Amino acid sequence: SAILYEKRATELLPENKVALYDMGMIFNARKRYREAIEFFRKVAVLDSIYQETQFNLGDAYLSNGQKDSSEYHEIIAIRQDPKHAGAINDLAGIYFFKKQYDQAIIMYKKAIELSPSFVNPYTNAAACYFSVGKYDSAIFYLNQSITVDKNYGASYQMLATTYKTINKSDSARKYEAIAQTNNPAFKL
């Protein structure tokens, strides 16, 4: 298997950043974040700007619930590449978790500007607006997300929830029905 091959490569060549990076990616994909962090950290020591090491390290830390470490590495990733929409989106997510909604919205808008076809910042910005009671803005960004990816089920679920919150039952039911085509278990 790929994991055994890569693991053997890292044992034979412990300073091979390609093999170490690949191991980090394999563990990250398998949701084994502690191991992913271990390998990405080794790459960062060898070459802190190798590929997307800082971004992936930040992502692994975030998935492992270590927001402060994630924030640190996402900031480094953005310094290395100020146009990295994924890192900007992840950093905005950290601000969202910290309930720093204004800062999160600024970052989500920047991610959208840099990568208009990346759907996540639209729905994430909508979640921020929803969290602060700005439902019209949430609806705007959710509609934008549908324009970007009409098959992204979370957009319809969030629209249904937002419309229900503002007592627009017909719209809530409409988007609930669409959401259920993507996720039959979804219920308002």
C-alpha positions in Angstrom: 0.0 0.0 0.0 1.0 3.6 -0.5 1.4 4.2 3.3 3.8 1.3 3.7 5.9 2.5 0.7 6.0 6.1 1.9 6.8 5.0 5.5 9.7 2.9 4.3 11.0 5.8 2.2 11.0 8.0 5.3 12.9 5.4 7.3 15.5 5.0 4.6 15.8 8.7 3.9 14.6 10.6 7.0 15.3 14.0 5.4 13.4 13.3 2.2 10.9 16.1 2.3 8.9 14.7 -0.6 8.3 11.4 1.3 7.6 13.2 4.6 5.1 15.5 2.9 3.4 12.6 1.2 3.1 10.8 4.5 1.5 13.9 6.0 -1.0 14.1 3.1 -1.9 10.4 3.4 -2.5 10.7 7.2 -4.4 13.9 6.7 -6.7 12.3 4.1 -7.3 9.4 6.5 -8.1 11.8 9.3 -5.2 10.7 11.4 -4.3 14.3 12.2 -1.7 13.7 14.9 0.5 11.7 12.5 -0.1 14.2 9.7 1.1 17.0 12.0 4.2 15.0 12.9 5.2 14.6 9.3 4.3 18.1 8.2 6.3 19.5 11.1 9.4 17.5 9.9 9.0 19.0 6.4 8.6 22.5 7.9 11.9 22.0 9.8 13.7 20.9 6.6 12.0 23.5 4.3 9.4 25.8 5.7 8.2 26.9 2.3 8.0 23.4 0.6 4.8 23.2 -1.4 1.8 23.9 0.9 3.4 22.6 4.1 2.3 25.5 6.3 -1.3 25.4 4.9 -1.6 21.7 5.4 0.0 21.9 8.9 -2.5 24.6 9.8 -5.4 22.5 8.4 -4.3 19.4 10.3 -4.0 21.4 13.5 -7.5 22.8 12.9 -8.9 19.3 12.2 -7.3 18.1 15.4 -8.9 20.9 17.4 -5.8 23.0 18.0 -7.0 26.4 16.8 -4.0 28.5 18.1 -1.5 26.3 16.3 -3.6 26.3 13.2 -3.9 30.1 13.2 -0.1 30.4 13.5 0.5 28.1 10.5 -2.3 29.6 8.4 -0.8 33.1 8.9 2.6 31.8 7.8 1.0 30.2 4.7 -0.7 33.5 3.9 2.6 35.4 4.3 4.2 32.9 1.9 1.3 33.2 -0.6 -1.0 36.2 0.1 -3.4 34.9 -2.6 -3.9 31.4 -1.1 -7.7 31.4 -0.8 -7.7 28.1 1.1 -5.4 29.4 3.9 -7.4 32.6 4.0 -10.6 30.6 4.3 -9.2 28.5 7.1 -7.9 31.5 9.0 -11.4 33.0 8.7 -12.8 29.8 10.1 -10.6 30.2 13.1 -11.9 33.7 13.6 -15.4 32.3 13.3 -14.8 29.7 16.0 -13.4 32.5 18.2 -16.6 34.5 17.5 -14.6 37.3 15.8 -17.2 37.5 13.1 -16.2 40.9 11.6 -12.7 39.7 11.1 -13.9 36.4 9.7 -16.2 38.1 7.2 -13.4 40.3 6.0 -11.2 37.2 5.4 -14.0 35.2 3.7 -14.7 38.1 1.4 -11.0 38.2 0.5 -11.0 34.4 -0.2 -14.0 34.9 -2.5 -12.3 37.8 -4.3 -9.2 35.6 -4.8 -11.0 32.5 -5.8 -14.6 33.2 -6.9 -15.3 29.5 -7.8 -14.4 28.3 -4.3 -17.8 27.7 -2.7 -16.8 27.3 1.0 -16.1 31.0 1.7 -19.6 31.9 0.5 -21.4 29.5 2.9 -18.9 30.4 5.7 -19.5 34.1 5.2 -23.3 33.3 5.3 -22.8 31.5 8.6 -21.1 34.5 10.1 -23.9 36.8 9.0 -26.4 34.4 10.3 -24.6 34.3 13.7 -24.9 38.0 14.1 -28.5 38.2 12.9 -27.8 39.7 9.5 -30.1 37.3 7.6 -30.4 39.3 4.4 -26.6 39.2 4.0 -26.6 35.4 4.9 -29.2 34.8 2.2 -27.2 36.9 -0.3 -24.1 34.8 0.2 -26.0 31.5 0.2 -27.5 32.4 -3.2 -24.1 33.3 -4.4 -22.8 29.9 -3.3 -25.6 28.2 -5.3 -24.5 30.2 -8.4 -21.0 28.8 -7.8 -22.0 25.2 -7.1 -25.7 24.3 -7.5 -25.0 20.8 -6.0 -23.5 22.1 -2.7 -26.2 20.8 -0.4 -25.1 22.8 2.6 -26.2 26.0 0.8 -29.8 24.7 0.6 -29.8 23.5 4.2 -28.6 26.9 5.4 -31.1 28.7 3.2 -33.9 26.6 4.6 -32.8 27.3 8.2 -32.3 31.0 7.6 -35.8 31.4 6.0 -37.3 29.4 8.9 -35.5 31.7 11.4 -37.0 34.8 9.7 -40.5 33.2 9.5 -40.6 32.8 5.7 -42.2 29.3 5.8 -42.8 29.0 2.0 -39.1 29.7 1.2 -38.0 27.5 4.1 -40.0 24.6 2.7 -38.8 25.2 -0.8 -35.1 25.0 0.2 -35.8 22.1 2.7 -37.1 20.1 -0.3 -34.1 20.9 -2.4 -31.8 20.1 0.5 -33.4 16.7 1.0 -32.6 15.7 -2.6 -28.9 16.0 -1.6 -29.4 14.8 2.0 -32.6 12.8 2.6 -32.1 12.9 6.4 -32.2 16.8 6.5 -35.2 18.2 8.4 -35.9 21.6 9.6 
